[in-house]
Every structure is written in C-alpha cells, then in structure tokens.
Amino acid sequence: MAATVLFTITGGEVIPEIEMPVSATILELKKKIESVLNLKAERQTLRHDNEELNNDRTIAYYNFKKNVATLVLHFKPLSGKPKFNITVKDGDDEFNVKVKETTLIADLIKKIEKCTGYSIKYMNLYHLSTKIEEEDLPITAYYISEGSKIEVKYLRFY
C-alpha cells in the first residue's frame, strides 16, 4: 500500500480532511480540494508552517510528520468583484441568488428569506454539510463561490 498523508484544510469555517498519496504533487492536492470545495485550483494557495507549498513539488518532498498535516488554504478573490449565481435548495425547489464574494452571510440570509418567505429563525442553512452560523463573515469564509449550492433545512417545532 502506498504511503499517504491525511490533510486537514483550515482557513475557513468548512474544514475538510483529504487523504492523498505522497507521490502526488501539490497541484494534484489542489485539484482534489477543488473537487471538494468547488474552488478553482489556480485560485488556491496552500501553506504549512508559514511556508507556501509549491505546485510542482510532491507531497513527499515536504516530509510531513506522522503522515498528517494541517494546511492553511487562502484563495485569490475574483478580479473586479463580479456578481455570480449560487443555487439554494429548498426541499424539492431550487432557485438562484446573485452574490459577490464580499457578500456577508447576513446579506445572503436576507436574500434567502425574501425568496422563501421564511425567517432565518425557522431554518438553518448548510454548505458542504457545514451549518452556516457566523452572520458577520463574508460568504467566502464558508467557501461559497460561483456554482455553490446552499441547502435550507427547516426547524421542526413540536
């Protein structure tokens, strides 16, 4: 069995764990992160112990201790701060909401409340299976980007 490294990716409110073979390059790791977070590899910068990881190096080159590493993910903002659509899944219905990467979670919530007709006090929002809770953060803290899908789950009161 080939040696692997388990990476915990920090930098946002969503903290995925990704396992990769030590023979993989950092660029291949970024592409795996792209498949999980829907965040283009070319927009990503990965750091470990304040060192930026080079796309062309293999994971083995960095000799992570105990085959476990915590990486910090930073990503470059879209130039020009363009608006883009994200999809909101509300039960069987889906609708698009137009946002910018600088949109605050609180403003996203207002848009979703307007579209659904329900107050946030009756629902929870999720992205990548992570509950969205911090309203004063930008949507990028939850890695919400173009093409992202937000799920609405209604609270049940008995």
DSSP file with accessible surface (Angstrom, degrees, kcal/mol):
  #  RESIDUE AA STRUCTURE BP1 BP2  ACC     N-H-->O    O-->H-N    N-H-->O    O-->H-N    TCO  KAPPA ALPHA  PHI   PSI    X-CA   Y-CA   Z-CA
    1    1 A M              0   0  222      0, 0.0     2,-0.1     0, 0.0     3,-0.1   0.000 360.0 360.0 360.0 132.6    0.0    0.0    0.0
    2    2 A A        -     0   0   69      1,-0.1     2,-0.1    19,-0.0     0, 0.0  -0.405 360.0-103.1 -70.6 145.4    1.4    3.4   -1.0
    3    3 A A        -     0   0   51     -2,-0.1    19,-2.1    18,-0.1    20,-0.4  -0.407  43.6-168.8 -67.9 143.3    2.1    5.9    1.8
    4    4 A T  E     -A   21   0A  38     17,-0.3     2,-0.4    18,-0.1    15,-0.0  -0.875  17.0-140.3-130.2 164.6   -0.5    8.6    2.2
    5    5 A V  E     -A   20   0A   2     15,-2.8    15,-2.3    -2,-0.3     2,-0.6  -0.993  12.9-142.0-126.0 135.2   -0.9   11.9    4.1
    6    6 A L  E     -Ab  19  68A  56     61,-2.3    63,-2.4    -2,-0.4     2,-0.5  -0.876  22.0-161.0 -96.6 118.8   -4.1   13.0    5.8
    7    7 A F  E     -Ab  18  69A   0     11,-3.3    11,-2.6    -2,-0.6     2,-0.6  -0.870  13.0-158.1-104.6 132.3   -4.5   16.7    5.3
    8    8 A T  E     -Ab  17  70A  27     61,-2.5    63,-2.7    -2,-0.5     2,-0.7  -0.952  18.7-148.9-101.6 122.4   -6.8   18.9    7.4
    9    9 A I  E     + b   0  71A   0      7,-2.7     2,-0.2    -2,-0.6    63,-0.2  -0.852  22.8 173.8-100.4 114.7   -7.6   22.0    5.4
   10   10 A T  E     + b   0  72A  36     61,-3.2    63,-3.1    -2,-0.7     3,-0.1  -0.612  38.1  93.6-111.6 175.9   -8.1   25.1    7.5
   11   11 A G  S    S+     0   0   55      1,-0.5     2,-0.2    61,-0.2    -1,-0.1   0.149  87.5  44.8 124.9 -15.6   -8.7   28.8    6.7
   12   12 A G  S    S-     0   0   13      2,-0.4    -1,-0.5    -3,-0.2   130,-0.2  -0.792  95.9 -90.5-141.7-175.0  -12.4   28.9    6.6
   13   13 A E  S    S+     0   0   85    128,-3.8     2,-0.5    -2,-0.2   129,-0.2   0.723 109.3  72.3 -76.5 -22.5  -15.4   27.7    8.5
   14   14 A V        -     0   0    7    127,-0.7    -2,-0.4   116,-0.1   114,-0.1  -0.839  66.3-171.5 -93.0 127.9  -15.5   24.4    6.5
   15   15 A I        -     0   0   93     -2,-0.5    -5,-0.1    -4,-0.1     2,-0.1  -0.767   7.2-174.7-126.4  86.3  -12.7   22.1    7.5
   16   16 A P        -     0   0   18      0, 0.0    -7,-2.7     0, 0.0     2,-0.4  -0.399  17.5-139.8 -78.1 158.5  -12.4   19.1    5.1
   17   17 A E  E     -A    8   0A 128     -9,-0.2     2,-0.4    -2,-0.1    -9,-0.2  -0.977  21.6-175.0-115.7 132.7  -10.0   16.2    5.5
   18   18 A I  E     -A    7   0A   6    -11,-2.6   -11,-3.3    -2,-0.4     2,-0.5  -0.995  13.3-152.0-132.8 130.8   -8.3   14.9    2.4
   19   19 A E  E     +A    6   0A 113     -2,-0.4   -13,-0.2   -13,-0.2    -2,-0.0  -0.877  21.6 172.2-105.0 132.2   -6.1   11.9    2.0
   20   20 A M  E     -A    5   0A  21    -15,-2.3   -15,-2.8    -2,-0.5     2,-0.1  -0.986  35.4-106.1-136.6 149.0   -3.5   11.9   -0.8
   21   21 A P  E >   -A    4   0A  47      0, 0.0     3,-1.7     0, 0.0    38,-0.3  -0.420  30.3-122.0 -70.0 148.6   -0.6    9.6   -1.7
   22   22 A V  T 3  S+     0   0   36    -19,-2.1    38,-2.4     1,-0.3    37,-0.4   0.729 110.8  65.2 -65.7 -17.3    2.9   11.0   -1.0
   23   23 A S  T 3  S+     0   0   91    -20,-0.4    -1,-0.3    36,-0.2   -19,-0.1   0.653  82.9  99.4 -78.5 -14.0    3.7   10.6   -4.7
   24   24 A A  S <  S-     0   0    5     -3,-1.7    35,-2.8    34,-0.1    36,-0.3  -0.361  74.2-121.9 -71.9 153.1    1.0   13.2   -5.6
   25   25 A T  B  >  -E   58   0B  37     33,-0.3     4,-1.9    34,-0.1    33,-0.3  -0.489  23.0-110.6 -87.4 166.1    2.0   16.8   -6.4
   26   26 A I  H  > S+     0   0    0     31,-2.3     4,-2.7    28,-0.5    29,-0.2   0.890 121.1  57.3 -62.7 -36.6    0.7   19.8   -4.5
   27   27 A L  H  > S+     0   0   56     28,-1.9     4,-2.3    30,-0.3    -1,-0.2   0.916 104.8  50.5 -61.4 -40.6   -1.2   20.8   -7.7
   28   28 A E  H  > S+     0   0   98     27,-0.3     4,-1.9     2,-0.2    -1,-0.2   0.898 109.4  51.4 -63.8 -37.1   -2.9   17.4   -7.6
   29   29 A L  H  X S+     0   0    0     -4,-1.9     4,-2.6     2,-0.2    -2,-0.2   0.931 108.6  51.3 -63.1 -43.8   -3.8   18.1   -4.0
   30   30 A K  H  X S+     0   0    9     -4,-2.7     4,-2.7     1,-0.2    -2,-0.2   0.888 108.1  52.1 -61.5 -37.8   -5.2   21.5   -5.0
   31   31 A K  H  X S+     0   0  120     -4,-2.3     4,-1.9     2,-0.2    -1,-0.2   0.873 108.8  50.3 -67.0 -34.3   -7.3   19.8   -7.7
   32   32 A K  H  X S+     0   0   93     -4,-1.9     4,-1.5     2,-0.2    -2,-0.2   0.925 110.3  49.6 -67.1 -42.5   -8.7   17.4   -5.1
   33   33 A I  H  X S+     0   0    0     -4,-2.6     4,-3.5     1,-0.2     5,-0.4   0.915 108.1  55.2 -61.2 -40.2   -9.5   20.4   -2.9
   34   34 A E  H  X S+     0   0   51     -4,-2.7     4,-2.2     1,-0.2     5,-0.2   0.914 106.1  50.8 -58.2 -42.1  -11.2   21.9   -5.9
   35   35 A S  H  < S+     0   0   89     -4,-1.9    -1,-0.2     1,-0.2    -2,-0.2   0.819 118.0  38.9 -68.7 -26.8  -13.4   18.8   -6.3
   36   36 A V  H  < S+     0   0   55     -4,-1.5    -2,-0.2    -3,-0.3    -1,-0.2   0.891 130.2  25.7 -87.0 -44.3  -14.4   19.0   -2.6
   37   37 A L  H  < S-     0   0    1     -4,-3.5    -3,-0.2     2,-0.2    -2,-0.2   0.482  94.6-126.2-102.4  -5.4  -14.8   22.8   -2.1
   38   38 A N     <  +     0   0   67     -4,-2.2     2,-0.5    -5,-0.4    -4,-0.2   0.900  65.4 136.4  58.7  41.0  -15.6   23.9   -5.7
   39   39 A L        -     0   0    1     -6,-0.3    -1,-0.2    -5,-0.2    -2,-0.2  -0.970  62.1-111.5-123.9 112.0  -12.7   26.4   -5.5
   40   40 A K    >   -     0   0  101     -2,-0.5     3,-1.5     1,-0.1     4,-0.4  -0.098  18.1-131.3 -48.3 135.4  -10.5   26.5   -8.6
   41   41 A A  G >  S+     0   0    4      1,-0.3     3,-1.6     2,-0.2    -1,-0.1   0.858 105.3  60.2 -57.5 -37.5   -7.0   25.2   -8.0
   42   42 A E  G 3  S+     0   0  134      1,-0.3    -1,-0.3    33,-0.0    -2,-0.1   0.687 102.5  53.3 -70.1 -13.3   -5.4   28.2   -9.7
   43   43 A R  G <  S+     0   0   31     -3,-1.5    33,-2.5    32,-0.1     2,-0.3   0.512  94.4  95.8 -93.6  -6.1   -7.0   30.5   -7.0
   44   44 A Q  E <   -C   75   0A   1     -3,-1.6     2,-0.4    -4,-0.4    31,-0.2  -0.642  47.6-174.1 -92.3 143.3   -5.6   28.4   -4.1
   45   45 A T  E     -C   74   0A  21     29,-2.9    29,-2.7    -2,-0.3     2,-0.4  -0.999  12.9-159.4-127.5 128.7   -2.5   29.0   -2.1
   46   46 A L  E     -C   73   0A   0     -2,-0.4     7,-2.8     7,-0.4     2,-0.4  -0.918   8.6-172.9-110.6 137.6   -1.6   26.3    0.5
   47   47 A R  E     -CD  72  52A  81     25,-2.1    25,-2.7    -2,-0.4     2,-0.4  -0.963  11.3-173.6-129.2 145.8    0.7   27.0    3.5
   48   48 A H  E >  S- D   0  51A  40      3,-2.3     3,-2.0    -2,-0.4    23,-0.1  -0.986  82.0 -11.2-136.7 124.6    2.2   24.7    6.1
   49   49 A D  T 3  S-     0   0  138     -2,-0.4    -1,-0.1    21,-0.3     3,-0.1   0.914 129.9 -56.1  50.1  46.2    4.1   26.2    9.0
   50   50 A N  T 3  S+     0   0  152      1,-0.2     2,-0.5    -3,-0.0    -1,-0.3   0.551 113.1 121.9  65.5   9.9    4.0   29.6    7.2
   51   51 A E  E <   -D   48   0A  98     -3,-2.0    -3,-2.3     0, 0.0     2,-0.3  -0.897  63.2-129.8-103.8 128.4    5.7   28.1    4.1
   52   52 A E  E     -D   47   0A 104     -2,-0.5     2,-0.4    -5,-0.2    -5,-0.2  -0.595  25.4-127.1 -74.5 131.9    3.9   28.3    0.8
   53   53 A L        -     0   0    2     -7,-2.8     2,-0.4    -2,-0.3    -7,-0.4  -0.665  18.8-126.9 -84.9 135.7    3.7   24.9   -0.9
   54   54 A N    >   -     0   0   74     -2,-0.4     3,-1.5     1,-0.1   -28,-0.5  -0.672   7.5-137.5 -86.7 129.6    5.0   24.7   -4.5
   55   55 A N  T 3  S+     0   0   54     -2,-0.4   -28,-1.9     1,-0.3   -27,-0.3   0.788 101.6  52.5 -53.9 -34.8    2.6   23.2   -7.1
   56   56 A D  T 3  S+     0   0  137    -30,-0.2    -1,-0.3   -31,-0.1     2,-0.2   0.619  91.4  91.0 -84.1 -12.2    5.4   21.2   -8.7
   57   57 A R  S <  S-     0   0  105     -3,-1.5   -31,-2.3     1,-0.1   -30,-0.3  -0.513  76.3-120.8 -82.1 152.6    6.7   19.5   -5.6
   58   58 A T  B  >  -E   25   0B  52    -33,-0.3     4,-0.7    -2,-0.2     3,-0.4  -0.476  22.5-114.6 -84.0 163.7    5.4   16.2   -4.4
   59   59 A I  H >> S+     0   0    1    -35,-2.8     3,-1.1   -37,-0.4     4,-0.5   0.903 117.4  60.8 -63.0 -37.8    3.8   15.7   -1.0
   60   60 A A  H >4 S+     0   0   51    -38,-2.4     3,-1.3   -36,-0.3    -1,-0.2   0.845  91.9  67.3 -59.1 -33.6    6.8   13.5   -0.1
   61   61 A Y  H 34 S+     0   0  122     -3,-0.4    -1,-0.3   -39,-0.3    -2,-0.2   0.864  98.0  52.2 -55.8 -36.4    9.1   16.5   -0.6
   62   62 A Y  H << S-     0   0   33     -3,-1.1    -1,-0.3    -4,-0.7    -2,-0.2   0.616  94.4-147.8 -82.8 -10.7    7.6   18.3    2.4
   63   63 A N    <<  -     0   0  125     -3,-1.3    -3,-0.1    -4,-0.5    -2,-0.1   0.906  16.1-154.2  48.4  56.3    8.1   15.2    4.7
   64   64 A F    >   -     0   0    9     -5,-0.4     3,-1.3     1,-0.1    -1,-0.1  -0.350  22.4-103.5 -63.4 138.7    5.1   15.9    6.8
   65   65 A K  G >  S-     0   0  167      1,-0.3     3,-2.1     2,-0.1    -1,-0.1  -0.379  95.6  -5.8 -66.9 135.7    5.4   14.5   10.3
   66   66 A K  G 3  S-     0   0  199      1,-0.3    -1,-0.3    -2,-0.1     3,-0.1   0.724 115.5 -80.5  54.9  22.1    3.4   11.3   11.1
   67   67 A N  G <  S+     0   0   79     -3,-1.3   -61,-2.3     1,-0.2     2,-0.4   0.804 108.9 107.0  55.1  31.3    1.8   11.5    7.6
   68   68 A V  E <   +b    6   0A  77     -3,-2.1     2,-0.3   -63,-0.2   -61,-0.2  -0.997  43.5 172.1-136.3 137.1   -0.7   14.0    9.0
   69   69 A A  E     -b    7   0A   4    -63,-2.4   -61,-2.5    -2,-0.4     2,-0.6  -0.999  27.5-143.5-147.9 146.0   -0.6   17.7    8.2
   70   70 A T  E     -b    8   0A  78     -2,-0.3     2,-0.4   -63,-0.2   -21,-0.3  -0.954  26.0-169.0-106.5 121.7   -2.7   20.8    8.8
   71   71 A L  E     -b    9   0A   0    -63,-2.7   -61,-3.2    -2,-0.6     2,-0.5  -0.871  17.1-136.1-110.9 147.5   -2.7   23.1    5.8
   72   72 A V  E     -bC  10  47A  52    -25,-2.7   -25,-2.1    -2,-0.4     2,-0.5  -0.908  19.5-151.8-103.1 126.0   -4.0   26.7    5.6
   73   73 A L  E     + C   0  46A   5    -63,-3.1     2,-0.3    -2,-0.5   -27,-0.2  -0.861  17.4 174.7-101.7 125.3   -5.9   27.5    2.5
   74   74 A H  E     - C   0  45A  97    -29,-2.7   -29,-2.9    -2,-0.5     2,-0.4  -0.935  11.7-160.5-118.5 149.1   -6.0   31.0    1.1
   75   75 A F  E     - C   0  44A  42     -2,-0.3   -31,-0.2   -31,-0.2   -32,-0.1  -0.994  20.2-115.4-137.1 146.1   -7.7   31.8   -2.2
   76   76 A K        -     0   0  108    -33,-2.5     3,-0.1    -2,-0.4   -33,-0.0  -0.547  35.6-118.8 -73.9 134.1   -7.4   34.8   -4.5
   77   77 A P        -     0   0  102      0, 0.0     2,-0.2     0, 0.0    -1,-0.1  -0.326  35.2 -94.0 -69.3 155.0  -10.5   36.9   -4.9
   78   78 A L    >   -     0   0   45      4,-0.1     3,-1.3     1,-0.1     2,-0.1  -0.490  48.4-109.2 -64.8 136.4  -12.1   37.2   -8.3
   79   79 A S  T 3  S+     0   0  114      1,-0.2    -1,-0.1    -2,-0.2    -3,-0.0  -0.414  99.4  18.8 -70.7 142.3  -10.9   40.3  -10.1
   80   80 A G  T 3  S-     0   0   78      1,-0.2    -1,-0.2    -2,-0.1    -2,-0.1   0.461 108.6-102.2  80.3   0.4  -13.4   43.1  -10.4
   81   81 A K    <   -     0   0  133     -3,-1.3    -1,-0.2     1,-0.1    -2,-0.1   0.922  55.7-166.9  49.2  54.0  -15.7   41.7   -7.7
   82   82 A P        -     0   0   56      0, 0.0    19,-0.4     0, 0.0     2,-0.3  -0.299  18.6-116.1 -71.7 156.4  -18.2   40.3  -10.2
   83   83 A K        +     0   0  127     17,-0.1     2,-0.3    18,-0.1    17,-0.2  -0.633  38.8 173.4 -85.5 148.8  -21.6   39.0   -9.3
   84   84 A F  E     -F   99   0C   7     15,-2.6    15,-2.8    -2,-0.3     2,-0.3  -0.959  29.0-102.2-150.0 165.9  -22.4   35.4   -9.8
   85   85 A N  E     -F   98   0C  64     -2,-0.3    62,-1.8    13,-0.2     2,-0.3  -0.725  24.9-173.4 -95.8 141.6  -25.2   32.9   -9.0
   86   86 A I  E     -F   97   0C   0     11,-2.2    11,-2.4    -2,-0.3     2,-0.4  -0.909  26.1-121.4-120.6 156.5  -25.3   30.3   -6.3
   87   87 A T  E     -Fg  96 149C  29     61,-2.8    63,-3.2    -2,-0.3     2,-0.5  -0.833  16.6-157.9-101.4 135.9  -28.1   27.8   -6.0
   88   88 A V  E     -Fg  95 150C   0      7,-3.3     7,-2.0    -2,-0.4     2,-0.6  -0.965   7.3-153.3-112.5 123.7  -30.3   27.5   -3.0
   89   89 A K  E     +Fg  94 151C  62     61,-3.5    63,-2.8    -2,-0.5     2,-0.6  -0.895  14.8 178.6-100.7 117.0  -32.0   24.1   -2.5
   90   90 A D  E >   -Fg  93 152C  28      3,-3.1     3,-2.2    -2,-0.6     2,-0.3  -0.882  63.3 -63.6-120.1  91.0  -35.2   24.5   -0.6
   91   91 A G  T 3  S-     0   0   46     61,-0.6    61,-0.1    -2,-0.6    -1,-0.0  -0.482 118.9 -16.6  65.4-123.1  -36.8   21.0   -0.3
   92   92 A D  T 3  S+     0   0  159     -2,-0.3    -1,-0.3    -3,-0.1     2,-0.3   0.551 126.1  86.1 -88.2  -9.5  -37.5   20.0   -3.9
   93   93 A D  E <   -F   90   0C 112     -3,-2.2    -3,-3.1     2,-0.0     2,-0.4  -0.653  56.2-169.0 -93.4 150.7  -37.3   23.5   -5.2
   94   94 A E  E     +F   89   0C 105     -2,-0.3     2,-0.3    -5,-0.2    -5,-0.2  -0.991   8.1 172.3-134.6 144.3  -34.1   25.3   -6.3
   95   95 A F  E     -F   88   0C  46     -7,-2.0    -7,-3.3    -2,-0.4     2,-0.3  -0.972  27.7-116.4-146.2 158.9  -33.5   28.9   -7.0
   96   96 A N  E     -F   87   0C  95     -2,-0.3     2,-0.4    -9,-0.2    -9,-0.2  -0.754  18.5-163.7 -98.2 146.7  -30.5   31.1   -7.8
   97   97 A V  E     -F   86   0C   7    -11,-2.4   -11,-2.2    -2,-0.3     2,-0.5  -0.997  17.6-134.4-127.5 132.1  -29.3   34.0   -5.7
   98   98 A K  E     +F   85   0C 102     -2,-0.4     2,-0.3   -13,-0.2   -13,-0.2  -0.763  39.2 154.5 -90.9 128.0  -26.9   36.6   -7.1
   99   99 A V  E     -F   84   0C   1    -15,-2.8   -15,-2.6    -2,-0.5     2,-0.3  -0.869  35.8-131.8-140.7 172.1  -23.9   37.5   -4.8
  100  100 A K    >   -     0   0   77     -2,-0.3     3,-1.8   -17,-0.2    39,-0.3  -0.853  36.3-108.7-118.5 163.3  -20.4   38.7   -4.8
  101  101 A E  T 3  S+     0   0   17    -19,-0.4    39,-0.8    -2,-0.3    38,-0.2   0.762 121.1  57.4 -64.6 -20.6  -17.5   37.1   -2.8
  102  102 A T  T 3  S+     0   0   80     36,-0.1    -1,-0.3    37,-0.1     2,-0.1   0.502  78.4 121.4 -87.0  -3.9  -17.7   40.1   -0.5
  103  103 A T    <   -     0   0   19     -3,-1.8    36,-2.8    35,-0.1    37,-0.3  -0.370  63.0-128.1 -60.4 132.6  -21.4   39.5    0.3
  104  104 A L  B  >  -J  138   0D  69     34,-0.3     4,-2.1     1,-0.1     3,-0.4  -0.534  15.2-118.5 -79.9 152.1  -21.8   38.9    4.1
  105  105 A I  H  > S+     0   0    1     32,-2.9     4,-2.9    29,-0.3     5,-0.2   0.898 116.0  58.9 -55.1 -40.5  -23.7   35.9    5.4
  106  106 A A  H  > S+     0   0   24     29,-2.2     4,-1.9    31,-0.3    -1,-0.2   0.898 107.0  46.3 -58.2 -39.3  -26.2   38.2    6.9
  107  107 A D  H  > S+     0   0   66     -3,-0.4     4,-1.9    28,-0.3    -1,-0.2   0.876 110.7  52.2 -72.7 -35.9  -27.0   39.7    3.5
  108  108 A L  H  X S+     0   0    1     -4,-2.1     4,-2.4     2,-0.2    -2,-0.2   0.927 107.7  53.0 -62.5 -42.8  -27.2   36.2    1.9
  109  109 A I  H  X S+     0   0   11     -4,-2.9     4,-3.1     1,-0.2     5,-0.2   0.924 106.6  52.3 -59.2 -43.7  -29.7   35.3    4.6
  110  110 A K  H  X S+     0   0  128     -4,-1.9     4,-2.3     1,-0.2    -1,-0.2   0.908 109.7  49.3 -60.0 -40.5  -31.9   38.3    3.8
  111  111 A K  H  X S+     0   0   78     -4,-1.9     4,-2.0     2,-0.2    -1,-0.2   0.910 113.0  46.5 -65.6 -41.4  -31.9   37.3    0.1
  112  112 A I  H  X S+     0   0    1     -4,-2.4     4,-2.7     2,-0.2     5,-0.3   0.909 111.0  52.2 -68.7 -41.2  -32.9   33.7    1.0
  113  113 A E  H  X S+     0   0   51     -4,-3.1     4,-2.6     1,-0.2     5,-0.4   0.923 109.4  50.5 -59.1 -41.8  -35.6   34.9    3.4
  114  114 A K  H  < S+     0   0  187     -4,-2.3    -1,-0.2    -5,-0.2    -2,-0.2   0.906 114.1  44.0 -63.2 -41.6  -37.0   37.1    0.7
  115  115 A C  H  < S+     0   0   77     -4,-2.0    -1,-0.2     1,-0.2    -2,-0.2   0.858 122.5  35.9 -72.7 -37.1  -37.1   34.2   -1.8
  116  116 A T  H  < S-     0   0   23     -4,-2.7    -2,-0.2     2,-0.2    -1,-0.2   0.729  96.0-132.8 -89.3 -24.3  -38.5   31.6    0.7
  117  117 A G  S  < S+     0   0   68     -4,-2.6     2,-0.4    -5,-0.3    -3,-0.1   0.552  70.2 112.1  81.3   6.9  -40.8   33.9    2.6
  118  118 A Y        -     0   0  126     -5,-0.4    -1,-0.3    -6,-0.3    -2,-0.2  -0.885  67.9-119.1-115.4 148.9  -39.5   32.4    5.9
  119  119 A S    >   -     0   0   42     -2,-0.4     3,-2.4     1,-0.1     4,-0.1  -0.504  26.4-117.6 -78.9 150.3  -37.4   34.0    8.6
  120  120 A I  G >  S+     0   0   44      1,-0.3     3,-1.9     2,-0.2    -1,-0.1   0.769 111.2  73.8 -59.2 -23.3  -34.0   32.5    9.4
  121  121 A K  G 3  S+     0   0  136      1,-0.3    -1,-0.3     3,-0.0     3,-0.0   0.689  98.5  47.3 -67.3 -12.2  -35.3   31.7   12.9
  122  122 A Y  G <  S+     0   0  101     -3,-2.4    33,-2.3    32,-0.1     2,-0.3   0.317 116.6  41.4-105.6   5.5  -37.3   28.9   11.2
  123  123 A M  E <   -H  154   0C   1     -3,-1.9     2,-0.4    31,-0.3    31,-0.2  -0.971  60.6-143.2-148.3 161.0  -34.4   27.5    9.2
  124  124 A N  E     -H  153   0C  35     29,-3.0    29,-2.8    -2,-0.3     2,-0.4  -0.954  19.4-142.9-120.9 147.8  -30.8   26.5    9.1
  125  125 A L  E     -H  152   0C   4      7,-0.5     7,-3.3    -2,-0.4     2,-0.4  -0.901  16.5-169.8-112.0 143.0  -28.5   27.0    6.1
  126  126 A Y  E     -HI 151 131C  49     25,-2.2    25,-2.8    -2,-0.4     2,-0.4  -0.975  12.7-175.2-133.4 143.9  -25.8   24.5    5.1
  127  127 A H  E >  S- I   0 130C   5      3,-2.3     3,-1.9    -2,-0.4    23,-0.1  -0.990  82.8  -6.6-135.8 128.8  -22.9   24.5    2.7
  128  128 A L  T 3  S-     0   0   67     21,-0.5    -1,-0.1    -2,-0.4     3,-0.1   0.896 129.5 -59.5  53.6  42.2  -20.8   21.4    2.2
  129  129 A S  T 3  S+     0   0  121      1,-0.2     2,-0.5  -115,-0.1    -1,-0.3   0.587 113.0 121.5  65.1  11.5  -22.6   19.8    5.1
  130  130 A T  E <   -I  127   0C  41     -3,-1.9    -3,-2.3    12,-0.1     2,-0.2  -0.917  66.9-121.4-106.9 129.0  -21.5   22.6    7.4
  131  131 A K  E     -I  126   0C  72     -2,-0.5     2,-0.7    -5,-0.2    -5,-0.3  -0.484  22.6-130.7 -67.8 132.0  -24.1   24.7    9.2
  132  132 A I        +     0   0   14     -7,-3.3    -7,-0.5    -2,-0.2     3,-0.1  -0.779  48.1 145.2 -86.5 116.7  -23.7   28.4    8.3
  133  133 A E        +     0   0  118     -2,-0.7     2,-1.2     1,-0.1    -1,-0.2   0.681  38.8  83.0-124.8 -34.4  -23.7   30.3   11.6
  134  134 A E    >   -     0   0   89      1,-0.2     3,-1.4     4,-0.1   -29,-0.3  -0.651  49.2-177.7 -86.9  96.4  -21.5   33.4   11.6
  135  135 A E  T 3  S+     0   0   93     -2,-1.2   -29,-2.2     1,-0.3   -28,-0.3   0.708  76.1  61.3 -69.2 -20.7  -23.6   36.1   10.0
  136  136 A D  T 3  S+     0   0  117    -31,-0.2    -1,-0.3   -32,-0.1    -2,-0.1   0.438  88.5  90.7 -89.4   4.6  -20.8   38.8   10.2
  137  137 A L  S <  S-     0   0   44     -3,-1.4   -32,-2.9     1,-0.1   -31,-0.3  -0.650  83.2-107.3 -95.0 154.7  -18.4   36.8    7.9
  138  138 A P  B >   -J  104   0D  46      0, 0.0     3,-1.9     0, 0.0     4,-0.3  -0.400  34.7-108.7 -72.4 159.0  -18.2   37.0    4.1
  139  139 A I  G > >S+     0   0    0    -36,-2.8     5,-1.7     1,-0.3     3,-1.7   0.787 115.3  71.1 -60.5 -24.9  -19.6   34.1    2.2
  140  140 A T  G > 5S+     0   0   30    -39,-0.8     3,-1.9     1,-0.3    -1,-0.3   0.743  80.8  73.0 -65.9 -20.0  -16.0   33.1    1.3
  141  141 A A  G < 5S+     0   0   16     -3,-1.9  -128,-3.8     1,-0.3  -127,-0.7   0.783 103.9  41.0 -63.3 -23.8  -15.5   32.0    4.9
  142  142 A Y  G < 5S-     0   0    2     -3,-1.7    -1,-0.3    -4,-0.3    -2,-0.2   0.155 121.3-111.4-104.8  14.8  -17.7   29.0    4.0
  143  143 A Y  T < 5 +     0   0    4     -3,-1.9     2,-0.6     1,-0.2    -3,-0.2   0.820  58.4 164.8  56.7  35.1  -16.0   28.6    0.6
  144  144 A I      < +     0   0    0     -5,-1.7     2,-0.3   -43,-0.1    -1,-0.2  -0.736  12.2 148.9 -81.7 120.5  -19.2   29.8   -1.1
  145  145 A S    >   -     0   0    4     -2,-0.6     3,-2.6    -3,-0.1  -106,-0.1  -0.815  53.5 -41.8-141.1-179.1  -18.2   30.6   -4.7
  146  146 A E  T 3  S+     0   0  124      1,-0.3   -60,-0.2    -2,-0.3    -1,-0.1  -0.216 128.8  18.4 -52.1 129.6  -19.7   30.5   -8.2
  147  147 A G  T 3  S+     0   0   53    -62,-1.8    -1,-0.3     1,-0.3   -61,-0.2   0.398  90.9 144.0  88.9  -2.8  -21.7   27.3   -8.6
  148  148 A S    <   -     0   0    3     -3,-2.6   -61,-2.8   -63,-0.2     2,-0.5  -0.287  41.4-140.2 -67.7 156.9  -22.0   26.6   -4.9
  149  149 A K  E     -g   87   0C  99    -63,-0.2   -21,-0.5   -61,-0.0     2,-0.4  -0.984  10.0-161.2-123.4 125.9  -25.2   25.1   -3.5
  150  150 A I  E     -g   88   0C   0    -63,-3.2   -61,-3.5    -2,-0.5     2,-0.5  -0.882  11.4-147.3-102.5 135.9  -26.8   26.2   -0.2
  151  151 A E  E     -gH  89 126C  85    -25,-2.8   -25,-2.2    -2,-0.4     2,-0.5  -0.896   2.7-149.7-108.6 133.0  -29.2   23.8    1.4
  152  152 A V  E     -gH  90 125C   7    -63,-2.8   -61,-0.6    -2,-0.5     2,-0.5  -0.865  13.1-174.7 -98.2 128.2  -32.1   25.1    3.5
  153  153 A K  E     - H   0 124C  93    -29,-2.8   -29,-3.0    -2,-0.5     2,-0.3  -0.992  18.0-139.2-124.0 122.8  -33.3   22.9    6.4
  154  154 A Y  E     - H   0 123C  80     -2,-0.5   -31,-0.3   -31,-0.2     2,-0.2  -0.569  17.3-120.2 -83.2 141.6  -36.4   24.0    8.2
  155  155 A L        -     0   0   66    -33,-2.3     2,-0.5    -2,-0.3    -1,-0.1  -0.549  22.9-135.0 -77.3 143.8  -36.6   23.6   12.0
  156  156 A R        -     0   0  193     -2,-0.2     2,-0.5     2,-0.0    -1,-0.0  -0.886  14.9-163.1-103.5 130.8  -39.4   21.5   13.4
  157  157 A F              0   0  141     -2,-0.5   -35,-0.0   -35,-0.0    -2,-0.0  -0.957 360.0 360.0-114.4 123.0  -41.4   22.8   16.3
  158  158 A Y              0   0  240     -2,-0.5    -2,-0.0     0, 0.0     0, 0.0  -0.817 360.0 360.0-110.6 360.0  -43.4   20.2   18.2
